[in-house]
């Protein structure tokens, strides 16, 4: 019982804290790099990922 609760808390922590922080830092590094190719590729990958998640 306690192990499941700790696992749920860890999952919630990762979903609400770690993943948004990683996404924000990636976005910051992307903007700071100034590479126009990266600025085009990553949003396209996000759109493709979103579409594939909607299809499943």
C-alpha positions, 0 to 999 in steps of 0.5 A: 500500500505504501509503495503504491502511494509513493509511486503515485506521488513520484509519478505526480511529481514527475508529471507536474514538476520535472517534465515542465522544467525540462520542457522550459529549459529545452525551450530556453536553450532552443531560443538561445541557440538561434539556430533557425533549423531547430526553431522549425524542427521542434515545433513540427515534431511537437505537432506530429507527436500531438497528432499521433497521440490523438490518433491513438 
